[in-house]
Amino acid sequence: MNFTSNHLHKISFRHHIVFWSVYFLFNTFRWGSYFNDYLYSLKTNLLGFPIHITLCYFNIFFLMPKFLFKKKYTLYITLFFTVIFLMVIAKFNLTYFLISNEVWPEGPDPISSLSLNYVLDMMIGEVYVITFVTAIKVTLDFLEKQKRVADLEKTQLETELLFLKAQVSPHFFFNTLNNIHSLALEKSEKTPKIIMRLSELMRYLLYETKSQRQSLSNEICCIQNYLDLEKIRHDDSLEINMSISGDIQDKEIAPILLLTFVENAFKHGVNKNIGVRKIEIDFAVKEDFLYFTITNPLPTIINNENTFEHSSGIGLENVKKRLTLGYQKNDYKLTINNENKFSVHLQIKVT
């Protein structure tokens, strides 16, 4: 019999030996004290425990999987008590012929032949042992199932978060490469500088965002590089006001989470407007929370020609999904307002 089966939570053979040894010693001393005859108790337990063990594992490995788990309840109960009854008969005869002619000394009177009281008492005792061992098995199976579910949820969570982060990076690269393409066509002297900035951002996005959390200061630095790239492209037509208050050191946040809000502000608030466009960004750290606010003008131009902008549906829905997957419900609060101006307010735990 394979005692490392999944049915018993992959318990090693050694654990089974320890369990039954402790149980055996406890029963031997218990009944030895009761009879005031430890030798007799040792003999009866040496005879009885193989029966206990056989019944327990027969129930766990055969009866339960074959009948109980398949909802054949009547057949399971019938076989369960039939097997116990046969074992009790065997126990009586073995005790009578191998140990003592006076069977059941703990009963009302020692007996030398089968009686209904003996059979019922012994069957109840066997049911007790089987129930005790089965309860351990069911508990361990439940814990194993809960662990598998938790591991599966964790794996799915990590996979989905990686997928969502992977969506952000190409989306951002596409837009920035679009910027470089425009400058290259104009043969702008700013092209080498913007390529260098993009290289720094790519290095960060590729190598520094693999963990579930990144330092807030690094995230802000990443956003600053992004803003520098956009400033090069838009010149004086773009006004950016960014403020930082509170202690941003030793604070952590999900990687490239805030960058999506910034990219979204440029996609809809800058690229779809003419004239001077203004973006306001505020980082305020108070105790364990970051209060992030970004405001941009509402779009006034609908551009159906730019495939990157028209087809990009990642943006805010991506952020909402990442917040749901990566944070507890009470660890963040996201508010979006599009009256007169488009503004995003995010309160998020950063410890």
N, C-alpha and C positions, 0 to 999 in steps of 0.2 A: 504493500500500500504506500502510495506516495504522500508522505506527510507534508511535503512542501507545496501541495496543490493550492491553486488560487482560492479554492473553497475555504481554506483556513488562513487567508490573509498572508500566504507564503511564510507561515511559521516554520522554523527549522525543526528537524527531528529532535534536536536537543531540547527545544522548548516543550515538546510533547512529553519527553522523558521526565523533565523537571516537574511538569504539572501533575502527571500521574503518580510520580514518586512522593510528592508532597501530600497529595490526596490520600495515597495509600498509608503513609505514616500517620497522618491525622486520624484516619479511620481505625487503624490498628490500635493506637493508644486510646482512642475514644472507647472502643468496644472492649479492649483489654481492661480498662478501668471499670467498665460497667460489669463485666463478667468476673472481675478480679482474677482473670486468667489470660495473661498476655500471649501464651503459647497457642491457646485455642483461637484467640482473636487473629493471630498471625496466620494460622492455617486457613481459617475461613476467608480471610481477606485475600490470601494467595489464590484461593479457589474462586472467589467472587469477582475479583478485579478483572481477570481476563474476560469474564462475561460482561461486566460494565463496559469495558473498552470496545469489545466486539459490537455490542448493541449501539453504542454512541457513534462509532464510525460507520456502521451499517446504515444507521438513520441519516447521518450527514452526507455520506457519499453515494448512497443508493436510493433510499426511500424518498428523501426530500427532492433530489433532482429529478427522479423518474416519475414521481407521483404528485407530491405537494406543489412543486413549482409549476407543474402542468395542470394544476387545478383539479386533479383527480382525488378529491378530498375523501370520499367514502372508501375508495380502495386504499388510500394511504392509511387511514385510521384503522381499517380492518387488518392490514398487513402489520402495522405498527404494534398493535396489541397481540396479534397472533405470534409474532416473533418473540415478544416479551414473555408471553405465556409459555412458549416452548423452552425458552432459556430458564425460566423458573423451575420447570419440570426437571431440566438437566441439572440445575443447581441443587435441587432437593436430593436427587439420586447420587450425585457426586459427594455431597456432604454426608449422606447416609453411609455410603460404602467406603469412603476414604478418610473421614474424620471422626464421626460419632454416630451411633445409632439413635441418639437423642438429638434430633434436629430442632432448630428454632428455640434455643434456651432462653432467648430474650422475650419469647411469647408468653401467653398466659400459662401454658404448660408445655414442656418438651413433648415432641410428637415423634412417632416412628413411622407414620404414614401420612400421605397427603391429606390436607384439609383445606376447606374453602378459605378460612381465615388466613392460613399460611400463604396460599396462592395470592390472595388479594393484597396482603401486607407486602409480600415480596415484589409484586407487580408495581405497587405504589412506590416502593423504594427505587426500583429500576427507572420508573418514569421520572422520579426526582433527579437521579443522576443524569439521565439523557437530557432532561430539560435544562439542567445546569450547564452541561457542556455545549448544548445547542445554542443556548443564550449567548455564550462566549463567542461561538462561531458567527451567529447573526450580527452581534455587535461589531466584530472585526470586519465582517463583510460590509456592513454599513459604513464604517470608518474608511474602508478602502474605496468604496464607491464615492463617498464624499471627497476623498483626496483626488480621485480620478477626475471628478467633475470640476474641482477647483483647479487642477492642473490643466485641464482642457480649456477652461475659461481663461486662465492666465495665458496659455499658448495662443488662443484665438485673439485675446486682447493685444498681446505683443505683436502678432502678425498683422492685425488690422491697423495698429498704430504705425508700424513700419510702412505699411502700404500707404497710409494717409500722408506720412512724412515724405515718402517717395513721390507722391503726387505734387507736393509743394515745390520741391526742388526743380523738376523739369519746367513747371509752370513759370517759376521765377526766371529760370535761365532763358526760356523762350522770349519773354518780354525784354530782358536785358540785351540779348543778342539782337533783338529788333532795334533797340536803341543804337547799338554799335553799327548795325547795318546802315541806319540813317546817317550817322556821322561819317562813315566810310564813304558813302555816296557823295557827301559834301566835301570830302577830303579834309576833314577838320583836324586841326592839330591836337584836339582833345582825345582823339581815338586811342593813342598809346596809354594815356592816363586812365581812361575808362576801362581798357582791357586789363590793366594792372589791378584796378579796384575789383573787377569781376573775378580775377584770379584769386584774390584774397577771400572773396565771398565763396567761391567754389571750394576752396580749401576748407573753409569753416563748415560749409554745408555737407561736404563729403566725409570729413574726418572728425568733426566735433559734435555731431548731432545724433550719434548712434545710441547714446544712453537715454533713459527716460527723462532725465532732468539735466539741465545745463545751467551754468551760472548766469544770473540776471545781467551781470556786467558784460559778459560775452555776448549775450543777446542784444543788449543795447548797442554794443560796438558793431555788431552785424547790421543792425538797423541804420546806424550812422553811416556805414559804408554804402548801404543802399541809397540813402538820402544824398550822399556825395555824388553818386553816379547820376541820380536824377537832376541834381543841380547843374552838373556839367552839361547835360542835355538841354535843359530848359532855360538856362541863363537867368536873366532878370524877370522873365515871365512867371517865375515860381518863387513864392515866399514860404519859407518853412520856419516855424517857431517851435522849438523843442525845449522843454524844461524838465529838469530832474531834481527831485527833492527827497530827502530821507536817505537812509543808509542802504545802498544797493549791494554792498559787499556781503559775501557769505549767504546770499539769497539764491534760490534755484527755481527754475521754471521749465516747463516743457519746451524742448527745442523748437525754434522757428515758428512758435505759436503767434507771437506778436507781429512778426514779419508779414504774415498773411494779411493782417489788418492794414498795415502800411502799404503793401502792394495793391490791395483793393482800393485804397484811397487814391492812389495814382491812376489806377486803371479807370475808375469811374469819375473821380473828382478833378483830375488834372488833364488826362488825355482826352476827355470828352467835354472840355471847356476851352474857351478862348480868352485872351487877355491875361491879366495878372491873376494867378490862382494861388490861394492861400491854404496851407495845411498846418494845423496846430496839433502838437503831440505833447502829452504830459505824462511823466512817470512820477508817481508819488508813493513812497514806501512808508507805511505806518504800521509799526509793530510787525505782525506776521503776514501782512497783506500788501500786495501791489495794487494801486489804483491807477489803471491805465486808461487814458482818454485820447482819442484821435478824432479830429473833425476835418471834413473836407466839403467843398461845394457840391451841390447836386449836379448830375450830368445835364448838359444842355444840348449836346451833340450825340446823335445816334450814328455810329459808324458800322455799317454792315459789310465793309470790304475787308477789314482786318480779321483774318480767320482766327488768329491767336486770341484776340480779345472777344470776338463774337462767340467762339466755341468754348471758352473757359468757364466751366460751371463749378469749379472747385471752391475757391474763395471762402465765403463765410460758412457755408454748409460744412466744409472740411473742418473749420475751426470748431464749430459746435459739436461735431462728432468726436473730435480729439478731446475736447473738454469733458464730454460725457464718458469717454473711455478711460481717460487718464487721471481724472479727479473725482473725489467724492462730491456728492451733491452740495454739501455745505461749504466746500472749499472754493467755490467760485460763484460769481453772479455776472451775467452778461446782459447788457441793455443796449439796444440799437434804436436810434431815433433818426428819422428822415424828414423832419419838418424844417423847412427853410435851408437847413444844412444837414449833411449826413454825419452822424456822430456815433461813435462806439465807446461804451463805458464798460470796462472789465475790472471787476474786483476779484483777485485771485490770490490764493495762499502761495507764499514763496519761501517756505522753510523746508 
